[in-house]
């Protein structure tokens, strides 16, 4: 349940910045690439995300469903698509921040005729899920194009495995009294070691092959 408009807006800002990182990885000359005829192009995905953010926020704030469209003419190039995404986000965020926290629990008309009204906060969750869905779609497009998608949080599976193993060992040692609890462990934070601070993030979330190299790009596991 979402109870604070400001807190959600701050959270979604991070979601959007990670999405923007994927968009910025698309080669400028592949903005109209699609895996097969009839699918969204890379540009369509970006313009669709911009349109849907305005649509969801409009439904939450005004109770009205409006889809501005994602026609290529709106933003045909990668720089224009990014600018369009940013402009729509700024507009939607400003509109959302006008909403009182109490309105999050109010119902809004459904998009589909005959469906039940839905709580405003649930529409914001739906907007977030929609964003992640299309970000993953774009990550797949990048892989099919032979472009390495960015790691969503800057860590590869090798980093996660190493850090998680260290955290388990640290917790076990603290529980048995072998080592004193640190300020970081008390708060649940993972302290940065000299090794982890200097090591570059892994290139992907793929496990390494037996020979130590990453598997083929098409086998990338996105999240």
MIVEXFI-549011 format. One record per atom (N, C-alpha, C): x, y, z; residue number from 1; atom name. Coordinates in pm, 1 decimal. Atoms other than C-alpha are relative to their C-alpha. Example, Ala and Ser with C-alpha at 12.3 -4.5 7.8 and 13.67 -1.06 7.14 Angstrom:
BEGIN
c1  c2  c3  num  atomo
89.0  -119.0  0.0  1  N
1230.0  -450.0  780.0  1  CA
90.0  120.0  0.0  1  C
-82.0  -119.0  -6.0  2  N
1367.0  -106.0  714.0  2  CA
-77.0  109.0  73.0  2  C
//
This chain:
BEGIN
c1  c2  c3  num  atomo
83.8  -119.3  0.0  1  N
0.0  0.0  0.0  1  CA
88.0  125.3  0.0  1  C
-72.7  -127.0  5.1  2  N
127.7  347.6  -89.5  2  CA
-77.5  101.9  82.6  2  C
66.7  -95.2  -88.1  3  N
50.8  610.8  175.0  3  CA
51.6  142.7  -16.9  3  C
-59.2  -132.4  15.7  4  N
272.2  903.8  72.0  4  CA
28.2  28.2  -147.3  4  C
-23.3  -39.2  138.6  5  N
264.9  1077.3  -265.4  5  CA
145.4  37.7  -21.2  5  C
-138.6  -45.0  12.8  6  N
603.4  1236.8  -207.0  6  CA
96.8  -117.6  1.5  6  C
-89.3  115.8  -9.3  7  N
766.8  909.0  -104.8  7  CA
-7.2  -83.4  -127.2  7  C
10.9  77.1  123.9  8  N
628.8  732.1  -410.8  8  CA
68.9  72.7  -114.9  8  C
-62.1  -76.9  108.4  9  N
739.3  1012.3  -643.4  9  CA
152.0  -11.4  6.3  9  C
-144.8  15.1  -16.1  10  N
1090.9  989.8  -499.8  10  CA
44.4  -140.2  -42.5  10  C
-31.9  137.8  37.8  11  N
1089.1  611.3  -542.1  11  CA
-6.3  -18.2  -151.8  11  C
15.8  19.9  144.0  12  N
962.6  624.8  -899.9  12  CA
107.9  74.4  -77.6  12  C
-111.2  -71.1  63.3  13  N
1234.9  875.2  -982.5  13  CA
117.1  -95.0  -22.9  13  C
-106.5  97.6  14.9  14  N
1486.1  598.4  -920.9  14  CA
-32.8  -104.2  -106.1  14  C
43.7  95.9  102.0  15  N
1284.3  353.3  -1130.9  15  CA
21.5  58.6  -139.1  15  C
-12.6  -63.9  130.2  16  N
1278.3  600.8  -1418.9  16  CA
146.6  21.1  -39.0  16  C
-139.9  -20.4  33.9  17  N
1648.7  677.7  -1397.2  17  CA
65.7  -129.9  -45.5  17  C
-53.2  128.1  46.2  18  N
1728.2  307.6  -1428.1  18  CA
-52.7  -34.2  -139.5  18  C
55.0  20.3  134.4  19  N
1494.8  283.5  -1726.5  19  CA
73.4  86.0  -100.5  19  C
-68.5  -93.2  90.0  20  N
1663.4  583.9  -1879.4  20  CA
139.9  -50.9  -35.1  20  C
-130.1  57.4  27.3  21  N
1996.7  406.9  -1848.0  21  CA
-6.3  -103.9  -110.5  21  C
18.1  98.5  106.7  22  N
1864.6  127.5  -2068.7  22  CA
-27.4  69.5  -132.7  22  C
30.6  -73.6  123.1  23  N
1724.0  373.7  -2321.2  23  CA
126.8  60.7  -58.0  23  C
-121.7  -63.1  46.7  24  N
2056.1  554.0  -2339.3  24  CA
100.4  -97.0  -58.5  24  C
-90.3  101.6  53.5  25  N
2227.6  225.8  -2428.8  25  CA
-36.9  -37.2  -143.9  25  C
42.2  31.4  136.9  26  N
2028.5  191.2  -2752.2  26  CA
86.8  78.4  -98.3  26  C
-76.1  -74.5  102.1  27  N
2253.3  277.7  -3050.5  27  CA
-93.2  96.2  -73.6  27  C
85.1  -102.8  61.6  28  N
2122.5  597.1  -3209.1  28  CA
-56.3  -44.2  -134.2  28  C
46.3  42.2  131.9  29  N
2097.1  430.0  -3548.5  29  CA
-91.1  -122.2  5.0  29  C
88.9  115.5  -14.1  30  N
1884.6  144.2  -3405.6  30  CA
-129.7  37.9  69.1  30  C
120.0  -45.3  -69.1  31  N
1603.5  354.3  -3263.2  31  CA
-126.7  -60.3  -60.3  31  C
117.1  58.4  65.9  32  N
1362.3  203.6  -3519.3  32  CA
10.3  -151.6  -13.1  32  C
-16.2  145.0  8.7  33  N
1484.6  -153.8  -3469.4  33  CA
-113.7  -70.5  70.8  33  C
100.6  85.6  -62.2  34  N
1226.0  -421.0  -3392.5  34  CA
38.3  -144.8  -28.8  34  C
-39.8  139.1  22.0  35  N
1268.8  -798.4  -3355.9  35  CA
-69.9  -64.8  -118.1  35  C
73.7  51.3  115.2  36  N
1005.5  -867.9  -3620.9  36  CA
-111.8  98.5  -32.7  36  C
105.4  -92.9  43.1  37  N
735.2  -687.7  -3814.9  37  CA
-119.8  -6.8  93.9  37  C
118.1  -7.3  -85.0  38  N
445.1  -570.4  -3604.9  38  CA
29.5  20.9  147.8  38  C
-37.6  -23.0  -139.3  39  N
638.3  -540.1  -3278.1  39  CA
33.5  147.4  20.5  39  C
-48.9  -134.0  -31.5  40  N
726.1  -217.8  -3098.9  40  CA
144.1  14.8  -48.1  40  C
-140.5  -33.6  20.7  41  N
1045.1  -51.8  -3213.8  41  CA
56.4  48.7  133.0  41  C
-60.2  -56.9  -121.1  42  N
1293.4  71.6  -2954.0  42  CA
-62.0  136.6  30.3  42  C
59.2  -132.0  -18.6  43  N
1157.6  420.5  -3008.6  43  CA
-143.5  -6.6  46.5  43  C
139.7  17.3  -43.2  44  N
798.6  299.5  -2972.2  44  CA
-6.9  -26.0  150.2  44  C
0.1  32.2  -143.0  45  N
883.0  158.4  -2628.7  45  CA
22.1  126.6  82.9  45  C
-29.9  -122.4  -75.0  46  N
1030.9  487.4  -2512.7  46  CA
-118.9  95.1  -3.1  46  C
114.5  -92.0  11.0  47  N
741.8  695.4  -2645.0  47  CA
-122.6  -55.0  72.6  47  C
111.2  63.2  -70.8  48  N
492.5  445.1  -2502.1  48  CA
13.6  19.3  151.2  48  C
-20.8  -22.7  -142.6  49  N
648.4  475.1  -2156.3  49  CA
-34.6  143.3  38.7  49  C
32.4  -140.6  -27.6  50  N
621.6  853.0  -2174.2  50  CA
-150.8  21.2  0.8  50  C
145.0  -17.5  10.5  51  N
258.0  832.6  -2281.2  51  CA
-72.6  -65.0  117.5  51  C
70.8  72.3  -105.7  52  N
160.3  576.9  -2017.9  52  CA
21.6  62.1  137.8  52  C
-18.2  -68.4  -127.7  53  N
315.8  767.6  -1730.4  53  CA
-101.1  114.0  13.6  53  C
100.6  -107.4  -2.2  54  N
97.8  1065.3  -1820.7  54  CA
-140.3  -57.3  14.8  54  C
132.4  61.1  -8.3  55  N
-200.0  833.3  -1861.6  55  CA
-30.9  -46.6  142.3  55  C
23.9  50.7  -134.9  56  N
-161.8  662.9  -1523.7  56  CA
-13.6  113.3  100.9  56  C
6.1  -110.6  -95.2  57  N
-92.7  984.7  -1335.1  57  CA
-128.4  80.6  -20.6  57  C
126.5  -69.3  26.0  58  N
-388.5  1151.8  -1506.1  58  CA
-117.5  -73.2  61.5  58  C
108.4  78.4  -59.5  59  N
-613.4  867.6  -1393.6  59  CA
1.2  11.2  151.6  59  C
-11.9  -11.0  -145.6  60  N
-480.2  895.4  -1038.1  60  CA
-43.7  137.1  48.9  60  C
25.9  -136.4  -47.2  61  N
-506.6  1273.7  -1009.7  61  CA
-138.4  49.3  -41.9  61  C
125.4  -54.8  52.1  62  N
-805.9  1356.0  -1230.3  62  CA
-110.8  -103.4  -18.2  62  C
99.8  104.1  22.8  63  N
-982.3  1021.0  -1261.0  63  CA
-35.8  -16.3  -146.8  63  C
28.1  5.8  143.7  64  N
-960.5  1049.6  -1641.9  64  CA
111.5  -75.7  -71.0  64  C
-96.9  78.2  76.2  65  N
-789.8  804.0  -1876.6  65  CA
23.2  64.8  -135.8  65  C
-35.5  -60.1  128.8  66  N
-607.3  972.3  -2165.5  66  CA
134.0  -58.1  -43.7  66  C
-124.8  54.6  52.9  67  N
-344.7  804.8  -2383.0  67  CA
48.3  90.8  -111.7  67  C
-45.5  -97.1  100.9  68  N
-140.3  1066.2  -2576.2  68  CA
52.5  -61.7  -129.1  68  C
-51.5  64.8  120.2  69  N
-4.4  810.2  -2823.3  69  CA
151.9  -9.7  -0.9  69  C
-144.5  19.8  7.6  70  N
341.9  694.8  -2919.2  70  CA
48.2  2.7  -145.2  70  C
-36.6  -8.5  141.5  71  N
362.0  786.8  -3289.6  71  CA
145.7  40.6  -17.0  71  C
-140.8  -26.9  26.0  72  N
710.1  800.3  -3434.4  72  CA
25.6  148.9  -21.4  72  C
-17.7  -141.4  31.6  73  N
659.3  1160.3  -3549.5  73  CA
20.0  85.2  125.7  73  C
-11.8  -76.0  -124.6  74  N
645.0  1270.9  -3185.7  74  CA
146.6  19.3  39.4  74  C
-141.7  -4.9  -37.8  75  N
1013.2  1190.0  -3127.5  75  CA
72.2  -108.5  -79.3  75  C
-53.1  104.6  87.9  76  N
1177.6  1004.2  -3417.8  76  CA
143.7  -42.1  25.5  76  C
-140.8  33.7  -22.6  77  N
1541.3  1009.8  -3302.1  77  CA
22.0  -34.0  147.1  77  C
-29.2  34.9  -139.3  78  N
1706.6  879.5  -2985.4  78  CA
8.9  123.8  89.2  78  C
-2.6  -118.7  -86.8  79  N
1790.4  1227.0  -2847.7  79  CA
-138.9  59.2  22.9  79  C
134.8  -54.3  -14.6  80  N
1435.6  1343.5  -2916.1  80  CA
-86.7  -92.1  86.0  80  C
77.5  94.4  -81.0  81  N
1290.0  1026.5  -2762.6  81  CA
35.0  14.8  147.8  81  C
-41.5  -21.5  -138.7  82  N
1496.3  1079.2  -2445.8  82  CA
-55.9  130.7  55.2  82  C
53.8  -129.3  -42.7  83  N
1391.3  1443.6  -2429.3  83  CA
-150.5  -9.7  22.5  83  C
144.8  20.0  -12.6  84  N
1029.0  1339.3  -2481.0  84  CA
-31.9  -76.6  128.6  84  C
19.9  77.2  -123.0  85  N
1057.5  1083.6  -2199.8  85  CA
21.0  88.3  122.6  85  C
-29.3  -88.0  -113.2  86  N
1211.0  1342.7  -1966.5  86  CA
-108.2  106.1  19.1  86  C
102.6  -104.6  -9.9  87  N
953.3  1609.3  -2049.7  87  CA
-130.1  -56.8  55.2  87  C
121.7  62.8  -50.0  88  N
663.2  1372.1  -1993.1  88  CA
11.7  -34.3  147.4  88  C
-21.2  35.1  -140.6  89  N
814.6  1256.7  -1664.9  89  CA
-9.0  123.4  89.1  89  C
6.0  -123.2  -78.7  90  N
858.8  1612.8  -1541.1  90  CA
-145.0  46.9  15.0  90  C
140.6  -42.1  -3.8  91  N
498.5  1694.9  -1631.3  91  CA
-81.3  -90.1  92.5  91  C
76.0  94.9  -80.9  92  N
360.4  1378.7  -1471.1  92  CA
35.1  12.0  148.2  92  C
-42.4  -11.2  -139.4  93  N
566.9  1419.9  -1154.1  93  CA
-57.4  125.1  65.2  93  C
56.8  -123.9  -53.1  94  N
456.6  1780.0  -1108.4  94  CA
-149.3  -15.9  26.7  94  C
144.0  22.2  -17.3  95  N
94.0  1675.7  -1155.3  95  CA
-26.6  -91.8  118.9  95  C
20.5  95.0  -109.3  96  N
125.3  1382.7  -914.6  96  CA
22.3  65.5  135.6  96  C
-33.0  -61.7  -128.9  97  N
279.7  1597.0  -641.1  97  CA
-107.0  97.6  47.5  97  C
112.0  -83.5  -43.6  98  N
-36.9  1809.6  -634.6  98  CA
-105.2  -80.9  76.5  98  C
100.4  87.3  -61.9  99  N
-230.4  1510.2  -501.4  99  CA
22.4  -8.7  150.6  99  C
-9.0  17.4  -145.2  100  N
-306.5  1491.3  -129.6  100  CA
17.6  -147.8  32.0  100  C
-24.4  139.1  -36.5  101  N
-191.8  1175.2  44.6  101  CA
-130.1  -78.7  20.0  101  C
126.3  68.7  -26.3  102  N
-548.2  1093.0  148.9  102  CA
-69.9  -49.1  -125.8  102  C
65.2  38.3  125.6  103  N
-656.1  1072.7  -215.2  103  CA
50.9  -134.3  -52.6  103  C
-53.1  128.1  45.0  104  N
-439.3  764.6  -262.3  104  CA
-93.6  -115.5  31.7  104  C
91.9  106.1  -40.7  105  N
-708.1  559.8  -89.3  105  CA
-136.6  12.6  -66.8  105  C
125.6  -16.6  73.1  106  N
-989.7  693.0  -305.4  106  CA
-2.4  -90.6  -122.2  106  C
11.4  83.5  119.3  107  N
-1123.3  489.0  -594.2  107  CA
-2.0  87.0  -125.1  107  C
-0.4  -65.6  129.8  108  N
-1080.9  582.4  -957.0  108  CA
-72.9  -88.3  -100.5  108  C
69.5  80.9  100.3  109  N
-1281.6  472.1  -1262.2  109  CA
96.6  -97.6  -67.1  109  C
-87.2  96.2  66.9  110  N
-1144.5  159.4  -1428.8  110  CA
20.2  38.4  -146.6  110  C
-24.0  -23.7  141.8  111  N
-995.5  169.6  -1776.8  111  CA
-97.3  -79.7  -86.5  111  C
86.4  86.7  79.5  112  N
-1206.2  -119.8  -1902.6  112  CA
-145.7  13.6  43.7  112  C
142.4  -9.5  -34.4  113  N
-1585.9  -85.6  -1919.3  113  CA
-46.6  -122.7  77.7  113  C
54.1  110.3  -78.1  114  N
-1763.9  -295.5  -1659.7  114  CA
90.6  -49.3  110.9  114  C
-92.3  41.4  -106.3  115  N
-1456.5  -340.5  -1440.1  115  CA
-29.0  78.0  127.9  115  C
23.1  -66.8  -127.9  116  N
-1459.0  -244.6  -1073.5  116  CA
91.7  121.0  15.5  116  C
-87.8  -113.3  -29.9  117  N
-1324.0  91.3  -956.1  117  CA
124.4  -49.3  73.7  117  C
-127.7  42.4  -59.0  118  N
-965.1  75.5  -834.4  118  CA
56.3  111.9  86.5  118  C
-62.5  -99.9  -86.8  119  N
-779.4  250.0  -554.2  119  CA
111.0  72.9  -76.1  119  C
-100.2  -80.8  71.3  120  N
-554.9  530.6  -673.7  120  CA
140.0  -55.1  20.6  120  C
-135.5  48.7  -26.4  121  N
-245.8  383.2  -506.1  121  CA
30.9  -124.7  -80.9  121  C
-23.3  119.6  80.9  122  N
-295.4  58.4  -697.2  122  CA
34.9  36.7  -144.6  122  C
-35.5  -44.1  134.5  123  N
-276.5  249.2  -1023.6  123  CA
146.9  40.2  -6.9  123  C
-142.4  -34.9  -2.3  124  N
63.8  381.0  -919.4  124  CA
86.8  -125.2  0.8  124  C
-72.6  127.2  5.0  125  N
177.5  24.7  -854.8  125  CA
-4.1  -58.2  -140.7  125  C
12.5  50.3  137.0  126  N
44.7  -73.3  -1196.8  126  CA
92.7  75.9  -94.7  126  C
-89.9  -80.4  82.2  127  N
239.7  213.5  -1353.9  127  CA
144.8  -47.1  15.7  127  C
-135.8  46.8  -25.6  128  N
558.6  88.1  -1189.8  128  CA
23.9  -135.4  -65.5  128  C
-13.8  132.4  61.2  129  N
500.7  -270.4  -1301.6  129  CA
7.1  11.1  -151.8  129  C
-1.4  -22.4  144.4  130  N
429.1  -147.7  -1653.3  130  CA
136.8  49.3  -45.5  130  C
-132.3  -53.3  33.8  131  N
757.1  44.6  -1657.2  131  CA
105.3  -110.8  -1.6  131  C
-98.4  107.5  -8.9  132  N
959.6  -257.1  -1546.3  132  CA
-20.5  -100.7  -112.8  132  C
29.6  91.9  111.0  133  N
786.4  -477.4  -1804.7  133  CA
65.3  47.5  -129.2  133  C
-54.2  -50.5  126.2  134  N
887.1  -252.5  -2093.2  134  CA
150.6  23.7  8.1  134  C
-145.8  -7.9  -14.5  135  N
1235.3  -195.4  -1952.1  135  CA
62.1  -136.0  -30.8  135  C
-49.4  134.4  28.9  136  N
1285.3  -572.7  -1961.9  136  CA
-11.7  -31.7  -148.6  136  C
15.0  18.0  144.4  137  N
1150.8  -575.2  -2316.8  137  CA
114.5  68.1  -74.6  137  C
-108.4  -73.3  63.9  138  N
1405.6  -312.7  -2413.7  138  CA
135.1  -69.5  24.6  138  C
-122.3  73.7  -28.7  139  N
1680.8  -514.1  -2240.7  139  CA
14.6  -119.2  -94.1  139  C
-3.8  111.7  95.2  140  N
1587.4  -811.7  -2458.2  140  CA
35.7  49.0  -139.7  140  C
-33.5  -57.1  131.0  141  N
1600.9  -593.3  -2767.9  141  CA
150.1  25.9  -11.4  141  C
-143.0  -29.6  2.0  142  N
1950.6  -478.7  -2676.0  142  CA
81.3  -128.4  -17.2  142  C
-70.0  126.6  10.4  143  N
2063.1  -837.7  -2632.1  143  CA
-8.0  -56.0  -141.4  143  C
17.2  51.2  136.4  144  N
1919.3  -940.1  -2969.3  144  CA
80.5  81.5  -100.9  144  C
-80.1  -84.4  88.3  145  N
2100.1  -646.9  -3128.3  145  CA
150.6  -19.3  21.9  145  C
-140.8  20.3  -30.4  146  N
2427.3  -763.8  -2974.0  146  CA
58.9  109.1  86.2  146  C
-44.3  -108.6  -88.1  147  N
2444.9  -470.3  -2730.2  147  CA
-16.1  -45.7  144.3  147  C
4.4  41.0  -140.4  148  N
2527.6  -538.9  -2365.6  148  CA
-89.2  93.3  80.9  148  C
83.9  -85.0  -85.0  149  N
2241.7  -409.7  -2147.5  149  CA
72.1  32.0  130.6  149  C
-64.5  -33.2  -127.8  150  N
2348.8  -230.4  -1828.5  150  CA
-52.6  -88.1  112.0  150  C
48.0  67.9  -120.6  151  N
2329.0  -406.4  -1493.5  151  CA
-89.2  97.4  75.2  151  C
103.1  -91.1  -50.9  152  N
2022.4  -265.1  -1325.2  152  CA
44.0  74.5  126.3  152  C
-47.8  -66.5  -120.6  153  N
2188.9  -190.5  -990.1  153  CA
151.6  11.3  2.2  153  C
-144.1  -13.8  7.5  154  N
2548.8  -185.8  -1109.8  154  CA
77.8  -118.9  52.7  154  C
-66.0  119.9  -50.5  155  N
2623.1  -535.3  -979.8  155  CA
-32.4  -117.8  -90.6  155  C
22.8  123.9  72.4  156  N
2667.2  -859.8  -1168.7  156  CA
-22.9  -113.3  98.2  156  C
29.8  112.8  -87.5  157  N
2576.3  -1202.6  -1033.9  157  CA
123.9  -42.8  77.9  157  C
-122.7  34.0  -72.7  158  N
2941.4  -1259.5  -943.7  158  CA
16.6  88.0  123.4  158  C
-8.6  -92.3  -113.3  159  N
2934.7  -948.9  -721.1  159  CA
-100.0  -36.7  108.3  159  C
104.4  34.5  -95.9  160  N
2607.4  -1052.0  -559.3  160  CA
38.2  -125.7  77.7  160  C
-41.5  123.9  -65.8  161  N
2738.4  -1402.4  -487.1  161  CA
108.8  26.2  102.4  161  C
-111.3  -29.5  -90.2  162  N
3058.2  -1268.1  -334.4  162  CA
-46.8  79.0  122.3  162  C
44.4  -84.0  -110.6  163  N
2885.6  -1000.8  -124.6  163  CA
-94.4  -74.9  93.2  163  C
93.6  76.0  -82.7  164  N
2608.0  -1234.4  -7.1  164  CA
73.2  -101.7  85.3  164  C
-78.0  97.4  -75.7  165  N
2860.1  -1500.1  97.1  165  CA
72.8  68.8  115.4  165  C
-67.9  -74.1  -105.8  166  N
3054.7  -1239.0  290.3  166  CA
-94.0  43.0  110.0  166  C
98.6  -43.7  -99.0  167  N
2739.7  -1113.8  460.7  167  CA
-40.9  -116.1  89.9  167  C
36.5  117.7  -79.2  168  N
2645.1  -1467.8  571.5  168  CA
111.0  -34.7  98.2  168  C
-113.0  31.7  -86.8  169  N
2993.3  -1532.0  707.5  169  CA
11.4  100.3  113.7  169  C
-9.8  -104.7  -100.3  170  N
2991.7  -1197.6  888.6  170  CA
-108.5  -17.4  106.3  170  C
112.3  15.9  -93.0  171  N
2648.5  -1258.8  1042.6  171  CA
22.5  -119.6  91.8  171  C
-27.0  119.8  -79.5  172  N
2747.1  -1606.5  1156.5  172  CA
107.4  27.2  104.9  172  C
-108.3  -31.0  -93.2  173  N
3067.5  -1479.4  1314.0  173  CA
-48.7  90.5  111.8  173  C
52.1  -90.5  -101.9  174  N
2880.5  -1202.4  1494.4  174  CA
-92.5  -73.6  96.5  174  C
95.0  73.8  -83.2  175  N
2612.5  -1442.8  1618.6  175  CA
70.8  -90.7  99.3  175  C
-76.1  89.1  -88.4  176  N
2874.6  -1674.6  1767.2  176  CA
97.7  75.1  88.3  176  C
-90.4  -79.6  -80.4  177  N
3071.6  -1387.1  1915.9  177  CA
143.0  -2.8  -46.7  177  C
-136.9  7.6  51.0  178  N
3373.4  -1455.5  1700.0  178  CA
53.5  137.8  -35.8  178  C
-39.1  -137.3  30.2  179  N
3375.8  -1092.9  1591.4  179  CA
-106.8  92.7  56.4  179  C
101.0  -94.1  -51.1  180  N
3203.2  -783.1  1737.4  180  CA
-88.9  49.9  -111.7  180  C
92.1  -56.5  98.0  181  N
2899.3  -642.0  1566.0  181  CA
49.3  139.0  -38.2  181  C
-41.6  -130.9  47.6  182  N
2981.1  -340.7  1352.0  182  CA
-121.6  87.9  -20.9  182  C
111.0  -91.6  26.0  183  N
2772.3  -31.4  1287.8  183  CA
-70.9  -38.9  -128.2  183  C
61.8  38.9  126.8  184  N
2716.6  -153.3  934.0  184  CA
-88.7  -121.6  18.2  184  C
79.8  121.1  -14.7  185  N
2594.1  -496.2  1041.3  185  CA
-123.8  26.1  83.6  185  C
117.1  -31.8  -81.3  186  N
2361.6  -343.0  1298.8  186  CA
-110.7  61.8  -82.8  186  C
100.5  -64.0  85.3  187  N
2190.1  -145.3  1028.2  187  CA
-35.0  -82.6  -120.7  187  C
29.9  84.1  115.1  188  N
2196.3  -422.8  774.1  188  CA
75.1  39.7  -124.2  188  C
-74.2  -43.7  117.7  189  N
2431.0  -236.5  540.5  189  CA
119.0  -90.5  -22.6  189  C
-117.5  79.0  33.6  190  N
2706.8  -420.0  360.5  190  CA
119.1  94.0  -7.9  190  C
-114.5  -92.3  4.2  191  N
3037.2  -245.7  439.8  191  CA
82.3  -23.1  -124.7  191  C
-83.7  9.3  117.7  192  N
3257.7  -171.6  142.5  192  CA
142.8  -29.0  42.6  192  C
-139.0  32.6  -26.8  193  N
3597.8  -334.5  155.0  193  CA
86.3  63.6  -105.7  193  C
-90.2  -54.9  100.7  194  N
3904.0  -218.0  -30.3  194  CA
-16.9  -73.3  -131.4  194  C
16.2  79.4  121.2  195  N
3845.2  -501.7  -273.8  195  CA
-127.8  37.8  -73.0  195  C
126.9  -28.5  66.7  196  N
3478.9  -425.4  -338.4  196  CA
-5.9  143.5  -47.9  196  C
3.8  -139.7  41.9  197  N
3542.8  -52.1  -363.5  197  CA
75.2  20.7  -129.5  197  C
-82.0  -20.2  119.0  198  N
3805.1  -91.4  -632.3  198  CA
-41.5  -86.7  -116.2  198  C
36.3  91.7  107.7  199  N
3654.8  -378.0  -828.1  199  CA
-108.6  60.3  -86.1  199  C
103.2  -47.3  92.0  200  N
3459.0  -281.1  -1136.1  200  CA
-116.3  -96.3  2.7  200  C
115.6  89.2  2.5  201  N
3100.8  -416.9  -1151.7  201  CA
14.5  -102.5  -111.4  201  C
-3.3  102.0  104.0  202  N
3062.5  -738.8  -1345.4  202  CA
-75.9  48.7  -121.9  202  C
57.3  -49.7  125.4  203  N
2966.1  -693.3  -1707.0  203  CA
-145.7  -35.7  -14.3  203  C
138.4  41.2  20.6  204  N
2636.5  -874.7  -1674.4  204  CA
-47.9  -77.7  120.3  204  C
55.4  84.6  -104.3  205  N
2406.8  -1077.6  -1455.2  205  CA
4.9  -146.0  -41.9  205  C
-14.4  138.4  43.8  206  N
2507.7  -1395.8  -1637.5  206  CA
106.0  -68.1  83.7  206  C
-107.6  72.8  -66.8  207  N
2700.9  -1665.1  -1454.2  207  CA
112.3  -25.2  -97.7  207  C
-110.2  26.3  90.8  208  N
3049.7  -1725.4  -1595.2  208  CA
-5.2  -142.8  -50.7  208  C
-9.1  134.9  53.7  209  N
3111.0  -2025.9  -1815.7  209  CA
114.9  -71.5  66.7  209  C
-105.6  79.0  -62.8  210  N
3347.3  -2304.2  -1720.8  210  CA
137.4  59.4  -25.6  210  C
-128.2  -58.2  32.9  211  N
3628.8  -2121.1  -1895.1  211  CA
21.1  137.1  58.2  211  C
-14.0  -129.5  -65.6  212  N
3564.0  -1802.4  -1700.2  212  CA
-59.5  114.2  -80.4  212  C
58.8  -105.6  81.2  213  N
3414.8  -1603.5  -1988.2  213  CA
-149.9  -3.7  13.7  213  C
145.3  -4.2  -6.4  214  N
3055.7  -1491.8  -2001.2  214  CA
-59.7  -79.8  -113.9  214  C
68.4  74.5  104.4  215  N
2808.7  -1696.2  -2198.9  215  CA
-45.2  95.0  -109.0  215  C
40.7  -80.8  113.8  216  N
2667.5  -1573.6  -2528.8  216  CA
-104.0  103.2  41.4  216  C
91.1  -108.0  -40.4  217  N
2472.3  -1244.3  -2509.8  217  CA
-146.5  -41.3  2.4  217  C
142.4  35.2  7.4  218  N
2142.1  -1409.5  -2602.4  218  CA
-45.0  -71.9  124.9  218  C
35.2  72.4  -121.0  219  N
2157.1  -1605.1  -2275.7  219  CA
-2.0  89.3  123.1  219  C
-3.4  -94.0  -112.6  220  N
2171.3  -1292.2  -2060.5  220  CA
-127.7  -6.8  79.9  220  C
115.4  -1.4  -87.4  221  N
1943.1  -1295.1  -1761.8  221  CA
-23.2  141.6  46.3  221  C
29.4  -138.0  -39.4  222  N
1784.9  -951.6  -1723.2  222  CA
-92.6  -1.6  118.9  222  C
95.8  -11.2  -110.5  223  N
1586.2  -824.7  -1430.2  223  CA
-60.4  138.3  1.0  223  C
//
